[in-house]
Amino acid sequence: MEHVARAELSLVTRARRRVADHATRCGASAEQSLDIELLASEIVTIAVVHGAPAGQVRIATDHTNGTFTVSVSNQSRREVGHPRPADPAGRSLWMVESLAASWGITADPDGKVLWFSVELDPCHERLARRLTADPPHSRRPGAEHWLNSVPQQRCP
């Protein structure tokens, strides 16, 4: 999934929903989708708030070998700062560091890219592929809801 839009706060809601929906289609469990939605919301907010005024934000997702990655680029070369204890905001990256398997900020020719990766549960991922590949299940109302309610378990 890739989406480019104007850097405005209303983008955050649309982006986090699209990213979470895509993560679910790629096999993320309900819990993982919520984490991915929260993390996407945080890094899109950073890109919008700290990006170039009237600039653009590019949001991309990738699902490779069980890893779901979200990257958000903006047109700002400003360094991302670290909050002091008394600062009222600025702890988004701490949350990203806590919930993501990996994350980072990289330079881009047009600005910078914030990204994070989450390892998807292989059992849930295989089940999602089976359900979406099997036409009777994929057409049945509620199939996606049922998929999200499958408890997490380790593959034997």
C-alpha positions as CSV (number, residue, x, y, z in Angstrom):
1,M,0.0,0.0,0.0
2,E,1.3,3.5,-0.8
3,H,-0.5,6.8,-0.2
4,V,0.7,10.4,-0.8
5,A,-1.2,13.3,0.7
6,R,-1.0,16.8,1.9
7,A,0.6,17.1,5.4
8,E,-2.5,18.0,7.4
9,L,-3.8,16.5,10.7
10,S,-6.9,15.0,9.1
11,L,-4.5,12.6,7.3
12,V,-3.7,10.9,10.6
13,T,-7.1,9.3,11.0
14,R,-7.3,8.1,7.4
15,A,-3.8,6.8,7.4
16,R,-4.0,4.8,10.6
17,R,-7.2,3.1,9.4
18,R,-5.8,2.2,6.0
19,V,-2.6,0.9,7.6
20,A,-4.5,-1.2,10.1
21,D,-6.8,-2.6,7.5
22,H,-3.9,-3.6,5.3
23,A,-2.1,-5.2,8.3
24,T,-5.2,-7.3,9.0
25,R,-5.4,-8.4,5.3
26,C,-1.7,-9.4,5.6
27,G,-2.4,-11.6,8.6
28,A,-1.9,-9.4,11.6
29,S,-3.9,-10.5,14.7
30,A,-6.4,-8.1,16.2
31,E,-3.9,-7.2,18.9
32,Q,-1.1,-6.6,16.3
33,S,-3.4,-4.5,14.1
34,L,-4.2,-2.3,17.1
35,D,-0.5,-1.9,17.8
36,I,0.2,-1.2,14.2
37,E,-2.6,1.3,14.1
38,L,-1.3,3.2,17.2
39,L,2.3,3.2,15.9
40,A,1.2,4.4,12.4
41,S,-0.8,7.2,14.0
42,E,2.2,8.3,16.0
43,I,4.7,8.4,13.1
44,V,2.2,10.0,10.7
45,T,1.5,12.7,13.4
46,I,5.2,13.3,13.7
47,A,5.6,13.6,9.9
48,V,2.7,16.0,9.7
49,V,3.5,18.2,12.7
50,H,7.2,18.4,12.1
51,G,7.2,18.3,8.3
52,A,7.4,21.2,5.9
53,P,4.4,23.5,6.0
54,A,2.0,22.7,3.2
55,G,4.3,19.7,2.3
56,Q,3.4,16.2,1.4
57,V,3.6,13.0,3.4
58,R,4.2,9.6,1.8
59,I,2.9,6.5,3.7
60,A,3.9,3.0,2.6
61,T,3.5,-0.5,3.9
62,D,5.4,-3.6,3.1
63,H,4.7,-7.2,4.1
64,T,7.7,-9.5,3.5
65,N,8.6,-12.8,5.2
66,G,6.2,-12.3,8.1
67,T,7.4,-8.7,8.8
68,F,4.9,-5.8,8.4
69,T,6.7,-2.5,7.9
70,V,5.2,1.0,7.8
71,S,7.3,3.9,6.5
72,V,6.3,7.6,6.5
73,S,8.3,10.3,4.8
74,N,8.0,14.0,4.9
75,Q,9.8,16.9,3.3
76,S,11.7,18.1,6.4
77,R,15.4,17.6,7.2
78,R,14.8,18.8,10.8
79,E,16.2,16.4,13.3
80,V,13.8,14.6,15.5
81,G,14.5,15.8,19.1
82,H,14.3,14.0,22.4
83,P,12.0,15.5,25.0
84,R,13.2,16.6,28.4
85,P,11.4,15.2,31.4
86,A,9.3,18.4,31.9
87,D,8.2,18.6,28.3
88,P,4.5,18.0,27.9
89,A,4.9,16.1,24.6
90,G,7.4,14.3,22.5
91,R,7.2,10.7,23.7
92,S,5.9,9.1,20.5
93,L,9.2,7.6,19.5
94,W,9.5,6.0,23.0
95,M,6.2,4.3,22.3
96,V,7.3,3.2,18.9
97,E,10.5,1.8,20.4
98,S,8.5,-0.1,23.0
99,L,6.0,-1.8,20.6
100,A,7.9,-2.3,17.4
101,A,10.3,-5.1,16.6
102,S,12.5,-2.5,14.9
103,W,12.3,1.1,13.9
104,G,14.4,4.0,12.7
105,I,14.7,7.4,11.0
106,T,16.6,7.6,7.8
107,A,17.6,10.4,5.5
108,D,15.8,10.7,2.2
109,P,16.7,12.9,-0.8
110,D,13.5,14.9,-0.1
111,G,13.6,14.9,3.7
112,K,13.4,12.0,6.2
113,V,11.7,8.6,6.6
114,L,10.3,7.3,9.9
115,W,9.6,3.6,9.9
116,F,8.8,0.6,12.1
117,S,8.4,-3.1,11.7
118,V,6.2,-5.6,13.5
119,E,6.7,-9.4,13.3
120,L,3.4,-11.0,12.5
121,D,2.3,-14.2,14.2
122,P,3.0,-17.0,11.6
123,C,-0.1,-19.1,12.7
124,H,-2.5,-16.1,12.3
125,E,-0.8,-15.2,9.1
126,R,-1.3,-18.6,7.5
127,L,-4.9,-18.7,8.7
128,A,-5.5,-15.3,7.1
129,R,-4.1,-16.5,3.8
130,R,-6.3,-19.6,3.9
131,L,-9.4,-17.6,4.6
132,T,-8.9,-14.9,2.0
133,A,-7.8,-17.5,-0.6
134,D,-10.9,-19.7,-0.1
135,P,-13.8,-18.0,-1.9
136,P,-16.6,-19.6,0.3
137,H,-15.0,-18.1,3.5
138,S,-14.0,-14.8,2.0
139,R,-17.6,-14.2,0.7
140,R,-19.3,-15.2,4.0
141,P,-20.4,-12.2,6.0
142,G,-18.4,-11.8,9.2
143,A,-15.3,-13.9,8.0
144,E,-13.0,-11.0,8.7
145,H,-14.5,-10.5,12.1
146,W,-14.1,-14.2,12.9
147,L,-10.4,-14.0,11.7
148,N,-9.7,-11.2,14.1
149,S,-11.2,-13.1,17.0
150,V,-8.9,-16.2,16.6
151,P,-6.7,-16.4,19.7
152,Q,-3.0,-16.1,19.3
153,Q,-1.2,-19.4,19.5
154,R,2.2,-20.7,18.6
155,C,2.6,-23.0,15.6
156,P,3.5,-26.6,16.5
